Amino acid sequence: MGKHLSLTATDHHKLGGYRADPQGTPKGGMVVVQEIFGVNHHIRAVCDKLAAEGYVAVAPAVFDRFVRDFDSGYTPDEIAHARGLLGSLNWDHMMADMTAAKEDMKGVGPLGVIGFCMGGTAAFLGACRIPGLSASVCYYGGAIGKFVDEQPQCPIQMHFGEKDESIPPATVETIKAKHPQAEVYVYPGAAHAFSNNDRASFQKEATDLSWQRTMEFLGKTMK
């Protein structure tokens, strides 16, 4: 359904990405922000799923600034390698790359952002730092707690797993307290990356419910 494309950020950095377009008139556009594993099969599938729901979806390759065309699986060695790249991460650069994806969808209607794991944190920061977004959806953003005092400028929804060992329940409670306007959901028994059906942590019940809530949220906010 989708295609690979090239994006250009405001600092002239050129990066890759993946774009999926719906049939018919779009409801709007969504920037899709990857986990640490690149614009891989899972992230492309999310873009395709959003397109099937009527949204243009663009996933910028935010790791292109330090490793081009990164596309990882989930073996222990691949996970360790991906984690090793986190030291090169620059959140400001990521905001610029997300903005490039947003600009690629100019004219399709309201624009939002959705992200997973690292991308979940980026989706939170995008809501705070990128003007012109109508909605932000954050799946298990592990570092949101570090930026919890920043204020989203658009409606925001967050999804966490009850059994996520990388995001303590106290952090989720702090997020709720600091952002009472946000929709925050915790899924019983769900671990980190519960919505990624390529991983052992996948939980279908939590995935289906969180996606239903995501679509309802976008239906309310992307107008």
N, CA and C atoms as a LAMMPS dump frame, in Angstrom:
ITEM: TIMESTEP
0
ITEM: NUMBER OF ATOMS
669
ITEM: BOX BOUNDS ff ff ff
-5.0000000000000000e+02 5.0000000000000000e+02
-5.0000000000000000e+02 5.0000000000000000e+02
-5.0000000000000000e+02 5.0000000000000000e+02
ITEM: ATOMS id mol type element x y z
1 1 1 N 0.826 -1.203 0
2 1 2 C 0 0 0
3 1 3 C 0.864 1.258 0
4 2 1 N 1.986 1.215 0.713
5 2 2 C 2.81 2.416 0.873
6 2 3 C 3.99 2.455 -0.063
7 3 1 N 4.787 3.52 0.096
8 3 2 C 5.975 3.703 -0.73
9 3 3 C 7.049 4.392 0.091
10 4 1 N 8.282 4.149 -0.284
11 4 2 C 9.394 4.848 0.346
12 4 3 C 9.548 6.229 -0.3
13 5 1 N 10.014 7.19 0.485
14 5 2 C 10.154 8.546 -0.026
15 5 3 C 11.335 9.231 0.64
16 6 1 N 11.688 10.405 0.113
17 6 2 C 12.768 11.222 0.664
18 6 3 C 12.17 12.501 1.239
19 7 1 N 12.638 12.881 2.413
20 7 2 C 12.193 14.1 3.089
21 7 3 C 13.384 15.014 3.308
22 8 1 N 13.118 16.307 3.45
23 8 2 C 14.178 17.276 3.738
24 8 3 C 13.763 18.125 4.93
25 9 1 N 14.588 18.114 5.966
26 9 2 C 14.311 18.902 7.166
27 9 3 C 14.732 20.358 6.958
28 10 1 N 14.329 21.22 7.87
29 10 2 C 14.628 22.648 7.736
30 10 3 C 16.126 22.938 7.823
31 11 1 N 16.894 22.034 8.424
32 11 2 C 18.348 22.219 8.474
33 11 3 C 19.031 21.573 7.267
34 12 1 N 18.238 21.233 6.242
35 12 2 C 18.695 20.674 4.956
36 12 3 C 19.129 19.219 5.043
37 13 1 N 18.958 18.6 6.196
38 13 2 C 19.226 17.164 6.297
39 13 3 C 18.208 16.394 5.474
40 14 1 N 18.696 15.467 4.675
41 14 2 C 17.815 14.62 3.868
42 14 3 C 17.69 13.251 4.534
43 15 1 N 16.454 12.803 4.662
44 15 2 C 16.202 11.526 5.318
45 15 3 C 15.173 10.744 4.525
46 16 1 N 15.171 9.452 4.761
47 16 2 C 14.187 8.6 4.124
48 16 3 C 12.898 8.536 4.931
49 17 1 N 11.974 7.77 4.426
50 17 2 C 10.715 7.593 5.124
51 17 3 C 9.814 6.653 4.359
52 18 1 N 8.641 6.44 4.909
53 18 2 C 7.636 5.565 4.298
54 18 3 C 6.304 6.281 4.368
55 19 1 N 5.567 6.29 3.271
56 19 2 C 4.278 6.971 3.22
57 19 3 C 3.208 6.018 2.686
58 20 1 N 2.074 6.015 3.372
59 20 2 C 0.908 5.255 2.928
60 20 3 C -0.266 6.215 2.782
61 21 1 N -0.975 6.106 1.666
62 21 2 C -2.117 6.98 1.386
63 21 3 C -3.402 6.17 1.323
64 22 1 N -4.483 6.734 1.848
65 22 2 C -5.769 6.035 1.785
66 22 3 C -6.397 6.145 0.416
67 23 1 N -7.374 5.316 0.175
68 23 2 C -8.204 5.476 -1.009
69 23 3 C -9.234 6.564 -0.707
70 24 1 N -9.484 7.414 -1.667
71 24 2 C -10.463 8.464 -1.444
72 24 3 C -9.877 9.662 -0.71
73 25 1 N -10.748 10.559 -0.281
74 25 2 C -10.33 11.795 0.386
75 25 3 C -9.839 11.493 1.791
76 26 1 N -8.623 11.937 2.151
77 26 2 C -8.09 11.654 3.486
78 26 3 C -8.865 12.378 4.59
79 27 1 N -8.896 11.751 5.752
80 27 2 C -9.424 12.401 6.948
81 27 3 C -8.404 13.368 7.543
82 28 1 N -7.154 13.211 7.142
83 28 2 C -6.044 13.993 7.681
84 28 3 C -4.761 13.207 7.521
85 29 1 N -3.711 13.643 8.207
86 29 2 C -2.418 12.977 8.094
87 29 3 C -1.79 12.732 9.449
88 30 1 N -1.073 11.612 9.567
89 30 2 C -0.412 11.247 10.818
90 30 3 C 1.075 11.01 10.593
91 31 1 N 1.914 11.697 11.366
92 31 2 C 3.329 11.36 11.451
93 31 3 C 3.439 10.129 12.353
94 32 1 N 4.123 9.104 11.882
95 32 2 C 4.289 7.858 12.635
96 32 3 C 5.755 7.75 13.063
97 33 1 N 6.003 7.725 14.359
98 33 2 C 7.383 7.742 14.843
99 33 3 C 7.767 6.367 15.371
100 34 1 N 8.85 5.878 14.856
101 34 2 C 9.362 4.526 15.072
102 34 3 C 9.778 4.241 16.505
103 35 1 N 9.909 2.952 16.788
104 35 2 C 10.676 2.485 17.939
105 35 3 C 12.163 2.653 17.597
106 36 1 N 13.033 2.081 18.402
107 36 2 C 14.473 2.189 18.118
108 36 3 C 14.9 1.272 16.973
109 37 1 N 13.947 0.567 16.374
110 37 2 C 14.284 -0.454 15.374
111 37 3 C 14.128 0.036 13.94
112 38 1 N 13.974 1.334 13.768
113 38 2 C 13.907 1.897 12.431
114 38 3 C 12.503 1.847 11.842
115 39 1 N 12.408 2.282 10.59
116 39 2 C 11.133 2.21 9.869
117 39 3 C 11.037 0.783 9.319
118 40 1 N 10.775 -0.127 10.238
119 40 2 C 10.821 -1.554 9.903
120 40 3 C 9.417 -2.073 9.575
121 41 1 N 9.298 -3.375 9.493
122 41 2 C 8.038 -4 9.094
123 41 3 C 6.875 -3.526 9.965
124 42 1 N 7.097 -3.468 11.266
125 42 2 C 6.022 -3.068 12.187
126 42 3 C 5.571 -1.638 11.926
127 43 1 N 6.497 -0.712 11.77
128 43 2 C 6.134 0.694 11.576
129 43 3 C 5.474 0.887 10.21
130 44 1 N 5.966 0.217 9.199
131 44 2 C 5.3 0.294 7.889
132 44 3 C 3.879 -0.26 7.972
133 45 1 N 3.702 -1.318 8.761
134 45 2 C 2.362 -1.894 8.932
135 45 3 C 1.43 -0.918 9.642
136 46 1 N 1.953 -0.164 10.605
137 46 2 C 1.136 0.857 11.277
138 46 3 C 0.697 1.918 10.268
139 47 1 N 1.617 2.345 9.411
140 47 2 C 1.268 3.322 8.368
141 47 3 C 0.162 2.78 7.465
142 48 1 N 0.309 1.531 7.046
143 48 2 C -0.7 0.918 6.18
144 48 3 C -2.049 0.822 6.898
145 49 1 N -2.015 0.521 8.186
146 49 2 C -3.238 0.4 8.979
147 49 3 C -3.933 1.755 9.103
148 50 1 N -3.164 2.805 9.304
149 50 2 C -3.737 4.147 9.366
150 50 3 C -4.348 4.543 8.022
151 51 1 N -3.653 4.191 6.94
152 51 2 C -4.187 4.488 5.612
153 51 3 C -5.516 3.771 5.388
154 52 1 N -5.614 2.536 5.877
155 52 2 C -6.862 1.792 5.757
156 52 3 C -7.99 2.455 6.541
157 53 1 N -7.621 3.229 7.563
158 53 2 C -8.608 3.961 8.368
159 53 3 C -8.919 5.335 7.779
160 54 1 N -8.224 5.702 6.69
161 54 2 C -8.53 6.957 6.023
162 54 3 C -7.531 8.073 6.217
163 55 1 N -6.401 7.782 6.865
164 55 2 C -5.39 8.807 7.13
165 55 3 C -4.146 8.602 6.269
166 56 1 N -3.609 9.684 5.724
167 56 2 C -2.26 9.63 5.167
168 56 3 C -1.304 9.401 6.336
169 57 1 N -0.304 8.564 6.164
170 57 2 C 0.659 8.283 7.233
171 57 3 C 2.075 8.345 6.682
172 58 1 N 2.928 9.111 7.345
173 58 2 C 4.336 9.215 6.958
174 58 3 C 5.214 8.906 8.171
175 59 1 N 6.097 7.932 8.007
176 59 2 C 7.063 7.563 9.048
177 59 3 C 8.448 8.05 8.632
178 60 1 N 8.969 9.092 9.286
179 60 2 C 10.312 9.57 8.948
180 60 3 C 11.389 8.657 9.529
181 61 1 N 12.454 8.437 8.786
182 61 2 C 13.568 7.598 9.253
183 61 3 C 14.478 8.451 10.137
184 62 1 N 14.1 8.562 11.407
185 62 2 C 14.783 9.508 12.295
186 62 3 C 16.2 9.065 12.677
187 63 1 N 16.556 7.812 12.398
188 63 2 C 17.925 7.36 12.651
189 63 3 C 18.855 7.667 11.477
190 64 1 N 18.313 8.195 10.366
191 64 2 C 19.149 8.459 9.195
192 64 3 C 20.264 9.46 9.489
193 65 1 N 20.13 10.224 10.53
194 65 2 C 21.19 11.198 10.863
195 65 3 C 22.477 10.521 11.307
196 66 1 N 22.382 9.267 11.778
197 66 2 C 23.618 8.589 12.206
198 66 3 C 23.764 7.172 11.661
199 67 1 N 22.681 6.584 11.134
200 67 2 C 22.81 5.304 10.431
201 67 3 C 21.681 5.221 9.406
202 68 1 N 22.072 5.152 8.146
203 68 2 C 21.105 5.231 7.049
204 68 3 C 20.318 3.933 6.896
205 69 1 N 19.029 4.098 6.599
206 69 2 C 18.162 2.976 6.216
207 69 3 C 18.131 1.87 7.266
208 70 1 N 18.136 2.267 8.535
209 70 2 C 18.157 1.27 9.612
210 70 3 C 16.817 0.547 9.666
211 71 1 N 16.866 -0.774 9.658
212 71 2 C 15.667 -1.606 9.644
213 71 3 C 15.995 -2.877 10.403
214 72 1 N 15.551 -2.944 11.666
215 72 2 C 15.976 -4.01 12.565
216 72 3 C 14.832 -4.953 12.905
217 73 1 N 15.201 -6.194 13.194
218 73 2 C 14.284 -7.156 13.789
219 73 3 C 14.426 -7.139 15.302
220 74 1 N 14.065 -8.271 15.94
221 74 2 C 13.956 -8.27 17.401
222 74 3 C 14.684 -9.435 18.064
223 75 1 N 15.701 -9.982 17.396
224 75 2 C 16.518 -10.979 18.08
225 75 3 C 17.292 -10.274 19.197
226 76 1 N 17.783 -11.009 20.18
227 76 2 C 18.559 -10.366 21.256
228 76 3 C 19.721 -9.524 20.731
229 77 1 N 20.435 -10.027 19.716
230 77 2 C 21.558 -9.261 19.162
231 77 3 C 21.078 -7.989 18.474
232 78 1 N 19.961 -8.085 17.741
233 78 2 C 19.427 -6.902 17.058
234 78 3 C 18.942 -5.858 18.056
235 79 1 N 18.305 -6.326 19.132
236 79 2 C 17.837 -5.4 20.167
237 79 3 C 19.025 -4.699 20.823
238 80 1 N 20.076 -5.459 21.135
239 80 2 C 21.262 -4.866 21.756
240 80 3 C 21.908 -3.836 20.833
241 81 1 N 21.975 -4.152 19.543
242 81 2 C 22.564 -3.215 18.583
243 81 3 C 21.748 -1.93 18.507
244 82 1 N 20.418 -2.074 18.439
245 82 2 C 19.546 -0.898 18.354
246 82 3 C 19.681 -0.026 19.594
247 83 1 N 19.737 -0.666 20.756
248 83 2 C 19.893 0.107 22
249 83 3 C 21.213 0.864 22.015
250 84 1 N 22.219 0.277 21.394
251 84 2 C 23.523 0.93 21.339
252 84 3 C 23.526 2.217 20.529
253 85 1 N 22.517 2.399 19.693
254 85 2 C 22.428 3.611 18.869
255 85 3 C 21.785 4.776 19.615
256 86 1 N 21.192 4.495 20.772
257 86 2 C 20.472 5.544 21.491
258 86 3 C 21.359 6.697 21.911
259 87 1 N 22.648 6.416 22.09
260 87 2 C 23.571 7.484 22.479
261 87 3 C 23.713 8.562 21.422
262 88 1 N 23.352 8.245 20.187
263 88 2 C 23.437 9.217 19.093
264 88 3 C 22.169 10.054 18.945
265 89 1 N 21.172 9.744 19.766
266 89 2 C 19.866 10.379 19.618
267 89 3 C 19.9 11.849 20.037
268 90 1 N 19.249 12.689 19.227
269 90 2 C 19.117 14.116 19.515
270 90 3 C 17.643 14.476 19.326
271 91 1 N 16.979 14.841 20.403
272 91 2 C 15.535 15.077 20.337
273 91 3 C 15.197 16.266 19.442
274 92 1 N 16.049 17.287 19.439
275 92 2 C 15.786 18.441 18.566
276 92 3 C 15.848 18.039 17.099
277 93 1 N 16.835 17.212 16.748
278 93 2 C 16.91 16.71 15.377
279 93 3 C 15.661 15.891 15.038
280 94 1 N 15.2 15.109 16.013
281 94 2 C 14.022 14.293 15.758
282 94 3 C 12.791 15.166 15.506
283 95 1 N 12.669 16.257 16.249
284 95 2 C 11.547 17.174 16.015
285 95 3 C 11.616 17.756 14.6
286 96 1 N 12.826 18.065 14.149
287 96 2 C 12.991 18.594 12.791
288 96 3 C 12.588 17.551 11.748
289 97 1 N 12.953 16.295 11.994
290 97 2 C 12.623 15.235 11.046
291 97 3 C 11.122 14.937 11.055
292 98 1 N 10.501 14.995 12.223
293 98 2 C 9.052 14.821 12.311
294 98 3 C 8.329 15.974 11.608
295 99 1 N 8.863 17.182 11.74
296 99 2 C 8.267 18.333 11.062
297 99 3 C 8.351 18.172 9.546
298 100 1 N 9.461 17.601 9.072
299 100 2 C 9.579 17.34 7.626
300 100 3 C 8.499 16.375 7.162
301 101 1 N 8.219 15.355 7.97
302 101 2 C 7.146 14.416 7.631
303 101 3 C 5.794 15.126 7.649
304 102 1 N 5.599 15.98 8.634
305 102 2 C 4.351 16.749 8.724
306 102 3 C 4.171 17.621 7.484
307 103 1 N 5.226 18.286 7.065
308 103 2 C 5.145 19.169 5.898
309 103 3 C 4.855 18.393 4.613
310 104 1 N 5.31 17.137 4.566
311 104 2 C 5.059 16.316 3.382
312 104 3 C 3.565 16.052 3.193
313 105 1 N 2.802 16.2 4.277
314 105 2 C 1.359 15.925 4.211
315 105 3 C 0.526 17.204 4.171
316 106 1 N 1.162 18.323 3.957
317 106 2 C 0.432 19.585 3.919
318 106 3 C -0.678 19.528 2.871
319 107 1 N -1.857 19.964 3.283
320 107 2 C -2.978 19.99 2.353
321 107 3 C -3.912 18.799 2.443
322 108 1 N -3.583 17.794 3.277
323 108 2 C -4.435 16.608 3.362
324 108 3 C -5.484 16.732 4.466
325 109 1 N -5.447 17.839 5.225
326 109 2 C -6.373 18.012 6.33
327 109 3 C -5.636 18.15 7.648
328 110 1 N -6.306 17.938 8.784
329 110 2 C -5.654 18.044 10.094
330 110 3 C -4.488 17.067 10.195
331 111 1 N -3.48 17.442 10.976
332 111 2 C -2.274 16.627 11.096
333 111 3 C -2.019 16.263 12.552
334 112 1 N -1.622 15.019 12.771
335 112 2 C -1.318 14.546 14.113
336 112 3 C -0.059 13.716 14.12
337 113 1 N 0.24 13.131 15.28
338 113 2 C 1.435 12.299 15.435
339 113 3 C 1.09 11.109 16.317
340 114 1 N 1.658 9.959 15.964
341 114 2 C 1.546 8.765 16.782
342 114 3 C 2.921 8.115 16.849
343 115 1 N 3.298 7.634 18.021
344 115 2 C 4.625 7.032 18.158
345 115 3 C 4.642 5.907 19.166
346 116 1 N 5.672 5.058 19.065
347 116 2 C 5.775 3.843 19.851
348 116 3 C 7.133 3.768 20.534
349 117 1 N 7.139 3.497 21.843
350 117 2 C 8.38 3.381 22.622
351 117 3 C 9.161 4.7 22.517
352 118 1 N 10.353 4.704 21.96
353 118 2 C 11.063 5.962 21.732
354 118 3 C 10.164 6.945 20.992
355 119 1 N 9.443 6.443 20.002
356 119 2 C 8.532 7.279 19.241
357 119 3 C 7.36 7.784 20.062
358 120 1 N 6.983 7.05 21.116
359 120 2 C 5.943 7.517 22.014
360 120 3 C 6.385 8.765 22.763
361 121 1 N 7.644 8.766 23.196
362 121 2 C 8.203 9.975 23.815
363 121 3 C 8.269 11.1 22.792
364 122 1 N 8.695 10.78 21.571
365 122 2 C 8.775 11.792 20.515
366 122 3 C 7.399 12.369 20.2
367 123 1 N 6.363 11.545 20.244
368 123 2 C 5.006 12.027 19.996
369 123 3 C 4.573 13.006 21.088
370 124 1 N 4.967 12.716 22.336
371 124 2 C 4.685 13.66 23.43
372 124 3 C 5.416 14.983 23.194
373 125 1 N 6.7 14.892 22.887
374 125 2 C 7.476 16.112 22.644
375 125 3 C 6.963 16.861 21.422
376 126 1 N 6.531 16.141 20.398
377 126 2 C 5.963 16.791 19.226
378 126 3 C 4.738 17.612 19.591
379 127 1 N 3.897 17.058 20.474
380 127 2 C 2.714 17.794 20.924
381 127 3 C 3.101 19.088 21.634
382 128 1 N 4.245 19.056 22.296
383 128 2 C 4.713 20.231 23.049
384 128 3 C 5.475 21.227 22.176
385 129 1 N 6.185 20.735 21.169
386 129 2 C 7.179 21.563 20.474
387 129 3 C 6.892 21.841 18.999
388 130 1 N 6.026 21.054 18.377
389 130 2 C 5.77 21.228 16.944
390 130 3 C 4.425 21.917 16.759
391 131 1 N 4.415 23.135 16.231
392 131 2 C 3.146 23.848 16.058
393 131 3 C 2.261 23.181 15.005
394 132 1 N 0.96 23.367 15.173
395 132 2 C 0.026 22.979 14.128
396 132 3 C -0.473 21.553 14.168
397 133 1 N -0.184 20.822 15.252
398 133 2 C -0.7 19.459 15.361
399 133 3 C -2.084 19.479 16.004
400 134 1 N -2.948 18.591 15.542
401 134 2 C -4.305 18.493 16.089
402 134 3 C -4.45 17.391 17.125
403 135 1 N -3.515 16.429 17.138
404 135 2 C -3.62 15.285 18.048
405 135 3 C -2.269 14.611 18.2
406 136 1 N -2.068 13.99 19.36
407 136 2 C -0.864 13.205 19.608
408 136 3 C -1.252 11.937 20.358
409 137 1 N -0.736 10.797 19.876
410 137 2 C -0.999 9.509 20.516
411 137 3 C 0.341 8.863 20.852
412 138 1 N 0.524 8.531 22.124
413 138 2 C 1.824 8.045 22.614
414 138 3 C 1.66 6.632 23.162
415 139 1 N 2.306 5.679 22.523
416 139 2 C 2.31 4.309 23.019
417 139 3 C 3.601 4.061 23.8
418 140 1 N 3.456 3.709 25.067
419 140 2 C 4.535 3.334 25.986
420 140 3 C 5.82 4.136 25.762
421 141 1 N 5.675 5.464 25.848
422 141 2 C 6.837 6.35 25.727
423 141 3 C 7.676 6.343 26.992
424 142 1 N 8.788 5.663 26.941
425 142 2 C 9.575 5.417 28.144
426 142 3 C 10.211 6.637 28.77
427 143 1 N 10.466 7.669 27.976
428 143 2 C 11.152 8.857 28.507
429 143 3 C 10.213 10.041 28.7
430 144 1 N 8.9 9.821 28.584
431 144 2 C 7.974 10.933 28.802
432 144 3 C 8.181 11.534 30.193
433 145 1 N 8.478 10.679 31.16
434 145 2 C 8.691 11.157 32.524
435 145 3 C 9.79 12.201 32.643
436 146 1 N 10.79 12.137 31.76
437 146 2 C 11.894 13.115 31.795
438 146 3 C 11.442 14.487 31.316
439 147 1 N 10.385 14.517 30.526
440 147 2 C 9.917 15.778 29.934
441 147 3 C 8.532 16.158 30.451
442 148 1 N 8.145 15.592 31.579
443 148 2 C 6.762 15.67 32.033
444 148 3 C 6.298 17.093 32.326
445 149 1 N 7.232 18.007 32.545
446 149 2 C 6.844 19.39 32.838
447 149 3 C 6.571 20.211 31.574
448 150 1 N 6.882 19.654 30.4
449 150 2 C 6.522 20.352 29.166
450 150 3 C 5.025 20.201 28.918
451 151 1 N 4.439 21.181 28.228
452 151 2 C 2.992 21.212 28.072
453 151 3 C 2.563 20.972 26.62
454 152 1 N 1.78 19.928 26.375
455 152 2 C 1.253 19.697 25.031
456 152 3 C 0.368 20.847 24.57
457 153 1 N 0.467 21.152 23.291
458 153 2 C -0.321 22.23 22.697
459 153 3 C -1.504 21.685 21.897
460 154 1 N -1.744 20.38 22.003
461 154 2 C -2.874 19.757 21.318
462 154 3 C -3.4 18.633 22.198
463 155 1 N -4.592 18.118 21.931
464 155 2 C -5.099 16.967 22.683
465 155 3 C -4.134 15.784 22.586
466 156 1 N -4.014 15.043 23.694
467 156 2 C -3.024 13.964 23.736
468 156 3 C -3.609 12.741 24.427
469 157 1 N -3.246 11.581 23.899
470 157 2 C -3.683 10.301 24.448
471 157 3 C -2.456 9.422 24.652
472 158 1 N -2.403 8.695 25.771
473 158 2 C -1.234 7.856 26.07
474 158 3 C -1.678 6.46 26.48
475 159 1 N -0.873 5.468 26.068
476 159 2 C -1.158 4.066 26.347
477 159 3 C 0.059 3.421 27.017
478 160 1 N -0.167 2.752 28.135
479 160 2 C 0.911 2.083 28.872
480 160 3 C 0.484 0.664 29.243
481 161 1 N 1.479 -0.221 29.357
482 161 2 C 1.226 -1.576 29.844
483 161 3 C 1.464 -1.653 31.341
484 162 1 N 0.563 -2.326 32.03
485 162 2 C 0.688 -2.464 33.486
486 162 3 C 1.993 -3.158 33.88
487 163 1 N 2.439 -4.105 33.051
488 163 2 C 3.622 -4.903 33.376
489 163 3 C 4.875 -4.431 32.627
490 164 1 N 4.876 -3.182 32.185
491 164 2 C 6.034 -2.625 31.478
492 164 3 C 7.157 -2.376 32.485
493 165 1 N 8.22 -3.17 32.382
494 165 2 C 9.313 -3.07 33.35
495 165 3 C 10.157 -1.819 33.167
496 166 1 N 10.023 -1.155 32.019
497 166 2 C 10.841 0.038 31.762
498 166 3 C 10.123 1.338 32.123
499 167 1 N 8.834 1.254 32.455
500 167 2 C 8.077 2.449 32.831
501 167 3 C 7.377 2.163 34.157
502 168 1 N 7.942 2.626 35.268
503 168 2 C 7.363 2.335 36.586
504 168 3 C 5.954 2.923 36.727
505 169 1 N 5.073 2.254 37.456
506 169 2 C 3.735 2.802 37.693
507 169 3 C 3.764 4.214 38.271
508 170 1 N 4.764 4.509 39.082
509 170 2 C 4.853 5.852 39.673
510 170 3 C 5.045 6.917 38.589
511 171 1 N 5.769 6.567 37.53
512 171 2 C 5.965 7.512 36.424
513 171 3 C 4.638 7.795 35.725
514 172 1 N 3.848 6.752 35.506
515 172 2 C 2.543 6.929 34.872
516 172 3 C 1.649 7.803 35.747
517 173 1 N 1.695 7.589 37.06
518 173 2 C 0.885 8.404 37.968
519 173 3 C 1.327 9.86 37.938
520 174 1 N 2.618 10.1 37.823
521 174 2 C 3.115 11.474 37.712
522 174 3 C 2.615 12.13 36.433
523 175 1 N 2.659 11.38 35.345
524 175 2 C 2.158 11.892 34.055
525 175 3 C 0.684 12.263 34.176
526 176 1 N -0.095 11.38 34.803
527 176 2 C -1.524 11.661 34.99
528 176 3 C -1.728 12.932 35.804
529 177 1 N -0.934 13.084 36.864
530 177 2 C -1.085 14.245 37.75
531 177 3 C -0.69 15.545 37.059
532 178 1 N 0.352 15.473 36.247
533 178 2 C 0.849 16.674 35.565
534 178 3 C -0.008 17.046 34.358
535 179 1 N -0.707 16.044 33.802
536 179 2 C -1.473 16.281 32.573
537 179 3 C -2.896 15.735 32.725
538 180 1 N -3.676 16.364 33.608
539 180 2 C -5.038 15.858 33.858
540 180 3 C -5.944 15.917 32.629
541 181 1 N -5.565 16.748 31.653
542 181 2 C -6.376 16.866 30.441
543 181 3 C -6.136 15.714 29.477
544 182 1 N -5.075 14.958 29.673
545 182 2 C -4.712 13.876 28.753
546 182 3 C -5.561 12.63 29.002
547 183 1 N -5.791 11.881 27.939
548 183 2 C -6.37 10.548 28.086
549 183 3 C -5.216 9.578 28.324
550 184 1 N -5.182 8.956 29.494
551 184 2 C -4.102 8.024 29.836
552 184 3 C -4.721 6.674 30.185
553 185 1 N -4.277 5.635 29.471
554 185 2 C -4.811 4.296 29.681
555 185 3 C -3.687 3.338 30.063
556 186 1 N -3.983 2.462 31.025
557 186 2 C -3.044 1.412 31.434
558 186 3 C -3.74 0.069 31.21
559 187 1 N -3.04 -0.845 30.533
560 187 2 C -3.647 -2.108 30.119
561 187 3 C -3.196 -3.248 31.034
562 188 1 N -4.142 -3.86 31.751
563 188 2 C -3.804 -4.911 32.717
564 188 3 C -3.043 -6.064 32.07
565 189 1 N -1.965 -6.446 32.719
566 189 2 C -1.186 -7.594 32.261
567 189 3 C -0.321 -7.364 31.05
568 190 1 N -0.399 -6.163 30.448
569 190 2 C 0.349 -5.895 29.218
570 190 3 C 1.771 -5.455 29.541
571 191 1 N 2.71 -5.933 28.737
572 191 2 C 4.122 -5.582 28.903
573 191 3 C 4.493 -4.463 27.931
574 192 1 N 5.764 -4.09 27.934
575 192 2 C 6.252 -3.105 26.978
576 192 3 C 6.065 -3.633 25.553
577 193 1 N 5.764 -2.716 24.634
578 193 2 C 5.583 -3.065 23.216
579 193 3 C 4.428 -4.043 23.007
580 194 1 N 3.378 -3.895 23.818
581 194 2 C 2.262 -4.843 23.73
582 194 3 C 1.527 -4.782 22.389
583 195 1 N 1.67 -3.67 21.644
584 195 2 C 0.924 -3.564 20.385
585 195 3 C 1.733 -3.965 19.156
586 196 1 N 2.935 -4.463 19.371
587 196 2 C 3.786 -4.879 18.255
588 196 3 C 3.656 -6.386 18.054
589 197 1 N 2.924 -6.776 17.016
590 197 2 C 2.671 -8.206 16.835
591 197 3 C 3.863 -8.962 16.262
592 198 1 N 4.987 -8.28 16.065
593 198 2 C 6.229 -8.96 15.676
594 198 3 C 7.062 -9.355 16.895
595 199 1 N 6.589 -8.998 18.088
596 199 2 C 7.39 -9.236 19.297
597 199 3 C 6.663 -10.176 20.256
598 200 1 N 7.445 -10.808 21.116
599 200 2 C 6.874 -11.775 22.061
600 200 3 C 5.948 -11.112 23.072
601 201 1 N 6.109 -9.81 23.274
602 201 2 C 5.306 -9.079 24.259
603 201 3 C 3.917 -8.707 23.729
604 202 1 N 3.629 -9.026 22.487
605 202 2 C 2.343 -8.677 21.88
606 202 3 C 1.18 -9.225 22.698
607 203 1 N 0.203 -8.343 22.934
608 203 2 C -1.033 -8.763 23.6
609 203 3 C -2.215 -8.268 22.775
610 204 1 N -2.93 -9.179 22.173
611 204 2 C -3.98 -8.815 21.219
612 204 3 C -5.101 -8.006 21.869
613 205 1 N -5.534 -8.403 23.042
614 205 2 C -6.65 -7.704 23.682
615 205 3 C -6.314 -6.231 23.915
616 206 1 N -5.13 -5.983 24.468
617 206 2 C -4.705 -4.604 24.713
618 206 3 C -4.506 -3.842 23.409
619 207 1 N -3.981 -4.529 22.402
620 207 2 C -3.768 -3.9 21.095
621 207 3 C -5.086 -3.464 20.475
622 208 1 N -6.047 -4.364 20.475
623 208 2 C -7.339 -4.056 19.859
624 208 3 C -8.034 -2.901 20.582
625 209 1 N -8.009 -2.926 21.909
626 209 2 C -8.673 -1.877 22.682
627 209 3 C -7.967 -0.537 22.511
628 210 1 N -6.639 -0.561 22.536
629 210 2 C -5.895 0.697 22.391
630 210 3 C -6.093 1.297 20.997
631 211 1 N -6.173 0.439 19.992
632 211 2 C -6.399 0.944 18.631
633 211 3 C -7.808 1.531 18.499
634 212 1 N -8.778 0.859 19.095
635 212 2 C -10.14 1.391 19.09
636 212 3 C -10.171 2.774 19.741
637 213 1 N -9.502 2.891 20.865
638 213 2 C -9.454 4.181 21.558
639 213 3 C -8.708 5.224 20.735
640 214 1 N -7.648 4.796 20.062
641 214 2 C -6.897 5.716 19.2
642 214 3 C -7.782 6.244 18.079
643 215 1 N -8.507 5.371 17.43
644 215 2 C -9.374 5.797 16.326
645 215 3 C -10.488 6.718 16.816
646 216 1 N -11.06 6.418 17.977
647 216 2 C -12.094 7.291 18.54
648 216 3 C -11.519 8.667 18.875
649 217 1 N -10.306 8.678 19.411
650 217 2 C -9.637 9.932 19.762
651 217 3 C -9.356 10.763 18.517
652 218 1 N -8.837 10.12 17.472
653 218 2 C -8.568 10.857 16.228
654 218 3 C -9.863 11.351 15.596
655 219 1 N -10.916 10.563 15.728
656 219 2 C -12.199 10.989 15.197
657 219 3 C -12.712 12.256 15.858
658 220 1 N -12.382 12.423 17.131
659 220 2 C -12.809 13.62 17.883
660 220 3 C -11.921 14.825 17.622
661 221 1 N -10.629 14.574 17.416
662 221 2 C -9.658 15.675 17.412
663 221 3 C -9.19 16.096 16.028
664 222 1 N -9.21 15.204 15.065
665 222 2 C -8.666 15.501 13.745
666 222 3 C -9.774 16.109 12.872
667 223 1 N -10.142 17.323 13.205
668 223 2 C -11.226 18.01 12.493
669 223 3 C -10.793 19.41 12.093
